[in-house]
Amino acid sequence: MVELADIVEFRSVSYAIDGLTILDDLSLTVRKGEVLVLLGESGCGKTTTLKLVNRLVEPTSGEVLVSGKATIDWDAIDLRRHIGYVIQDGGLFPHFTVAENVALVPGLENWEISKKQVRTREMLNLVGLEPAKFADRFPHELSGGQRQRVGVARALASDPDLLLLDEPFGALDAITRTNLQKEFARLVRELGKTAIFVTHDLHEAMLLGTRIALMDKGKIVLLADPDGFRRSDIPLVQAYLDTVLMPA
């Protein structure tokens, strides 16, 4: 992918399906090295926004650029292979072992077997799963938190510049979720990755986000860093802040 200050850019993007507007004239940039959090309630358009980046859906109008190139000008498969994607419960293939799941994209890219094996071990160690213990297990033999760790390892395996995460920790218990949030924050910082992270949880947004894009009815109503979010007097922001006791 091309080295640019802005990894992703939305230019006046709208998306509608069956006459229903999901996104309305969205303009947004995602800077290299940041974690942009898309925050909002169900139906606000945040997951659709994410899917526009890896061309799981295409804009009704406007354009989305990834590394300076419109998504519709990318080969869709090639685009997705350059972007790490993590969803709830990891999205793992149940008939693949942990190692096979992690090595999926390197395998599609025809990496040499030895290089694939080394990378898989590196990624499992990175997310705190000992390869000797976990590599040959199947997803049903893992806890929810372990499956999410495998999902993150798979997303990182081909060393993409950009990660997309759609409420990856939303289905986990509170303690596991908190531990994975901290681990994710550490990994992104240490590896220098750019990420777009979807959540409806304000605490998670504040913990992980370099900037927070608060969405409502297909629009961004606020784009700010966590401190700017706290200071906003927008009613929807205040409604979110009222749900969490935020530190001063």
KOLSEMAR-484574 format. One line per field, with one value per residue (C-alpha): residue number from 0; z, x, y negated. Coordinates in Angstrom, 2 decimals, padded with zeros to 5 digits. Layout:
# KOLSEMAR-484574
marza: NUM / ... .
w: Z / ... .
u: X / ... .
v: Y / ... .
***
This chain:
# KOLSEMAR-484574
marza: 0 / 1 / 2 / 3 / 4 / 5 / 6 / 7 / 8 / 9 / 10 / 11 / 12 / 13 / 14 / 15 / 16 / 17 / 18 / 19 / 20 / 21 / 22 / 23 / 24 / 25 / 26 / 27 / 28 / 29 / 30 / 31 / 32 / 33 / 34 / 35 / 36 / 37 / 38 / 39 / 40 / 41 / 42 / 43 / 44 / 45 / 46 / 47 / 48 / 49 / 50 / 51 / 52 / 53 / 54 / 55 / 56 / 57 / 58 / 59 / 60 / 61 / 62 / 63 / 64 / 65 / 66 / 67 / 68 / 69 / 70 / 71 / 72 / 73 / 74 / 75 / 76 / 77 / 78 / 79 / 80 / 81 / 82 / 83 / 84 / 85 / 86 / 87 / 88 / 89 / 90 / 91 / 92 / 93 / 94 / 95 / 96 / 97 / 98 / 99 / 100 / 101 / 102 / 103 / 104 / 105 / 106 / 107 / 108 / 109 / 110 / 111 / 112 / 113 / 114 / 115 / 116 / 117 / 118 / 119 / 120 / 121 / 122 / 123 / 124 / 125 / 126 / 127 / 128 / 129 / 130 / 131 / 132 / 133 / 134 / 135 / 136 / 137 / 138 / 139 / 140 / 141 / 142 / 143 / 144 / 145 / 146 / 147 / 148 / 149 / 150 / 151 / 152 / 153 / 154 / 155 / 156 / 157 / 158 / 159 / 160 / 161 / 162 / 163 / 164 / 165 / 166 / 167 / 168 / 169 / 170 / 171 / 172 / 173 / 174 / 175 / 176 / 177 / 178 / 179 / 180 / 181 / 182 / 183 / 184 / 185 / 186 / 187 / 188 / 189 / 190 / 191 / 192 / 193 / 194 / 195 / 196 / 197 / 198 / 199 / 200 / 201 / 202 / 203 / 204 / 205 / 206 / 207 / 208 / 209 / 210 / 211 / 212 / 213 / 214 / 215 / 216 / 217 / 218 / 219 / 220 / 221 / 222 / 223 / 224 / 225 / 226 / 227 / 228 / 229 / 230 / 231 / 232 / 233 / 234 / 235 / 236 / 237 / 238 / 239 / 240 / 241 / 242 / 243 / 244 / 245 / 246 / 247 .
w: 000.00 / -000.74 / 002.12 / 002.70 / 005.67 / 005.22 / 004.86 / 004.30 / 002.99 / 002.62 / 000.13 / 000.42 / 000.75 / 000.89 / 001.00 / 000.59 / 000.19 / -000.99 / -000.70 / 002.92 / 003.55 / 005.79 / 005.36 / 004.35 / 002.81 / 005.01 / 004.73 / 006.90 / 006.86 / 008.82 / 009.49 / 009.41 / 012.86 / 014.54 / 016.00 / 014.80 / 016.78 / 015.17 / 018.13 / 018.00 / 018.66 / 016.46 / 013.10 / 013.07 / 010.11 / 011.78 / 010.53 / 007.02 / 007.17 / 008.06 / 005.27 / 002.71 / 003.44 / 002.38 / -000.32 / 001.26 / 000.15 / -002.35 / -002.06 / -003.61 / -004.20 / -003.36 / -003.06 / -000.50 / -001.00 / 000.54 / 000.21 / -002.28 / -004.57 / -004.81 / -003.49 / -006.70 / -008.59 / -006.40 / -007.14 / -004.23 / -003.23 / -003.37 / -001.29 / 001.41 / 001.57 / 002.41 / 005.28 / 008.57 / 009.54 / 012.96 / 013.89 / 016.96 / 018.05 / 015.73 / 012.59 / 012.49 / 010.12 / 012.37 / 010.32 / 010.37 / 013.25 / 015.04 / 013.02 / 009.76 / 010.62 / 011.44 / 008.27 / 006.00 / 004.19 / 003.98 / 002.42 / -000.12 / -000.88 / -001.55 / 001.20 / 001.57 / 004.14 / 006.49 / 006.37 / 007.07 / 010.03 / 011.52 / 011.09 / 012.65 / 015.74 / 015.99 / 015.82 / 018.38 / 020.79 / 020.13 / 021.28 / 024.26 / 022.92 / 023.26 / 019.85 / 021.29 / 023.28 / 020.87 / 017.26 / 016.66 / 018.45 / 016.67 / 017.39 / 019.35 / 021.78 / 022.69 / 025.00 / 023.56 / 024.55 / 022.98 / 019.73 / 019.65 / 020.17 / 017.21 / 015.17 / 015.95 / 015.17 / 011.80 / 011.01 / 011.73 / 010.04 / 006.63 / 008.27 / 006.88 / 007.33 / 008.20 / 010.62 / 010.67 / 013.86 / 014.20 / 017.92 / 018.34 / 022.13 / 022.46 / 023.28 / 025.98 / 029.73 / 031.39 / 032.68 / 029.43 / 027.47 / 029.57 / 029.24 / 025.46 / 025.15 / 026.95 / 024.81 / 021.62 / 022.66 / 023.33 / 020.03 / 017.92 / 019.69 / 019.43 / 015.82 / 014.60 / 012.94 / 011.72 / 012.87 / 012.50 / 015.47 / 015.72 / 019.15 / 020.98 / 024.28 / 025.39 / 027.83 / 025.04 / 022.71 / 025.28 / 026.09 / 022.53 / 020.32 / 019.09 / 017.77 / 018.19 / 015.45 / 017.09 / 014.57 / 014.56 / 011.74 / 009.12 / 009.98 / 012.11 / 014.80 / 016.46 / 015.53 / 018.38 / 020.52 / 023.92 / 025.71 / 023.09 / 023.41 / 027.16 / 026.66 / 024.02 / 024.88 / 022.12 / 023.74 / 022.34 / 023.70 / 027.10 / 026.97 / 026.44 / 029.17 / 031.57 / 031.12 / 032.32 / 035.21 / 033.33 / 035.12 / 035.37 .
u: 000.00 / 001.18 / 002.69 / 000.30 / -000.57 / -004.21 / -004.72 / -008.49 / -010.61 / -014.38 / -015.44 / -019.11 / -020.13 / -023.77 / -025.15 / -028.76 / -030.50 / -034.08 / -034.65 / -033.46 / -030.51 / -027.90 / -025.11 / -025.68 / -022.86 / -020.07 / -016.66 / -013.84 / -010.13 / -008.22 / -004.64 / -001.69 / -000.99 / -004.25 / -007.09 / -010.31 / -013.31 / -016.76 / -019.11 / -022.88 / -025.98 / -027.23 / -028.45 / -026.42 / -024.27 / -020.97 / -020.66 / -021.67 / -018.94 / -016.44 / -017.61 / -017.17 / -013.44 / -012.85 / -015.51 / -017.97 / -020.41 / -019.93 / -021.05 / -024.31 / -022.59 / -019.23 / -016.07 / -013.94 / -010.18 / -007.72 / -004.07 / -005.11 / -007.01 / -010.80 / -012.05 / -014.00 / -010.69 / -009.09 / -009.46 / -011.74 / -009.82 / -006.48 / -007.87 / -009.12 / -005.85 / -004.15 / -006.52 / -006.84 / -010.46 / -011.71 / -015.34 / -017.15 / -016.07 / -013.07 / -014.90 / -012.73 / -013.18 / -014.40 / -012.77 / -009.35 / -006.93 / -005.75 / -002.52 / -004.42 / -006.72 / -003.79 / -001.93 / -004.94 / -003.90 / -000.19 / -001.32 / -003.48 / -000.46 / 001.60 / 004.13 / 006.72 / 005.72 / 008.60 / 007.88 / 004.19 / 005.03 / 007.42 / 004.90 / 002.11 / 004.21 / 005.17 / 001.57 / 000.33 / 003.09 / 002.23 / -001.37 / -000.43 / -001.27 / 001.58 / 001.95 / 002.82 / -000.41 / -002.83 / -001.65 / -003.31 / -006.59 / -009.83 / -011.98 / -014.59 / -011.84 / -011.12 / -012.77 / -014.36 / -011.37 / -008.96 / -010.94 / -010.72 / -006.97 / -006.72 / -008.84 / -006.45 / -003.43 / -004.95 / -005.64 / -002.00 / -000.39 / 000.21 / 001.42 / -001.33 / -001.10 / -004.79 / -007.01 / -010.81 / -012.50 / -016.27 / -017.16 / -014.56 / -014.86 / -018.58 / -019.67 / -017.06 / -017.35 / -016.18 / -012.83 / -011.83 / -012.97 / -010.91 / -007.80 / -008.17 / -008.77 / -005.48 / -003.69 / -005.08 / -004.03 / -000.52 / -000.28 / -001.44 / 000.96 / 003.96 / 003.31 / 002.37 / -000.83 / -003.73 / -007.14 / -010.82 / -012.69 / -016.48 / -018.12 / -021.23 / -019.31 / -018.05 / -015.48 / -013.95 / -013.95 / -012.19 / -009.64 / -008.69 / -009.45 / -007.00 / -010.13 / -013.80 / -016.38 / -019.81 / -022.43 / -026.19 / -028.64 / -025.93 / -024.02 / -021.01 / -022.21 / -018.82 / -015.24 / -012.82 / -010.07 / -011.18 / -010.57 / -012.54 / -015.34 / -015.52 / -015.74 / -018.49 / -021.89 / -023.70 / -026.75 / -025.96 / -022.43 / -023.79 / -026.17 / -023.20 / -021.15 / -024.05 / -023.83 / -020.23 / -018.39 / -015.49 / -012.25 / -011.47 .
v: 000.00 / -003.53 / -005.56 / -008.47 / -010.67 / -009.67 / -005.92 / -006.15 / -009.02 / -009.30 / -011.95 / -012.93 / -009.29 / -008.26 / -004.76 / -003.70 / -000.38 / 000.10 / -003.64 / -003.77 / -006.10 / -004.45 / -007.02 / -010.62 / -012.72 / -011.35 / -013.01 / -011.69 / -010.92 / -008.32 / -009.28 / -006.92 / -005.49 / -006.46 / -004.44 / -006.02 / -004.81 / -004.83 / -005.18 / -004.93 / -002.91 / -000.07 / -001.34 / -004.55 / -003.44 / -002.63 / 000.98 / -000.10 / -002.74 / -000.03 / 002.28 / -000.49 / -000.48 / 003.12 / 002.97 / 005.36 / 002.66 / -000.17 / -003.81 / -004.92 / -008.26 / -009.78 / -007.72 / -005.93 / -005.97 / -003.51 / -004.53 / -007.20 / -004.83 / -004.57 / -001.25 / -000.61 / -000.83 / 001.82 / 005.50 / 006.38 / 009.51 / 007.73 / 004.86 / 007.20 / 009.07 / 005.78 / 005.03 / 006.91 / 007.56 / 008.67 / 009.29 / 010.61 / 014.10 / 013.90 / 015.04 / 018.16 / 021.08 / 023.91 / 026.69 / 024.98 / 025.32 / 022.20 / 022.25 / 022.67 / 019.77 / 017.48 / 018.46 / 017.96 / 014.77 / 015.64 / 018.93 / 017.11 / 014.94 / 018.09 / 017.57 / 020.34 / 022.96 / 022.19 / 018.46 / 019.12 / 021.32 / 018.78 / 015.97 / 018.03 / 018.76 / 015.09 / 013.96 / 016.47 / 015.44 / 011.80 / 012.27 / 014.41 / 017.88 / 020.37 / 022.05 / 025.47 / 025.40 / 023.73 / 024.11 / 027.49 / 026.73 / 026.00 / 022.91 / 024.89 / 025.91 / 022.28 / 019.78 / 016.65 / 014.55 / 017.01 / 017.00 / 013.21 / 013.38 / 015.78 / 013.37 / 010.52 / 012.72 / 013.64 / 009.98 / 009.11 / 012.12 / 010.55 / 007.29 / 005.02 / 001.26 / 001.03 / 002.95 / 002.92 / 004.13 / 004.49 / 004.69 / 007.45 / 007.64 / 006.96 / 010.51 / 011.16 / 011.00 / 007.78 / 009.02 / 010.74 / 007.71 / 005.31 / 007.49 / 007.71 / 003.97 / 003.34 / 005.92 / 004.42 / 000.91 / 002.21 / 004.07 / 001.15 / -001.18 / 001.15 / 002.20 / -001.28 / -000.11 / -002.23 / -001.00 / -001.77 / -000.35 / -000.08 / -000.08 / -001.26 / -001.36 / -004.78 / -003.40 / -001.31 / -004.31 / -006.49 / -003.80 / -002.91 / -005.89 / -008.48 / -010.19 / -009.35 / -009.80 / -009.84 / -008.75 / -009.23 / -008.48 / -008.09 / -011.25 / -012.15 / -014.53 / -014.93 / -014.08 / -014.72 / -013.26 / -011.86 / -015.16 / -017.06 / -014.50 / -015.09 / -018.85 / -018.76 / -020.19 / -018.27 / -016.62 / -013.16 / -013.38 / -014.38 / -011.41 / -009.10 / -010.74 / -010.33 / -006.55 / -006.31 / -007.85 / -009.36 / -010.31 / -013.99 .
***
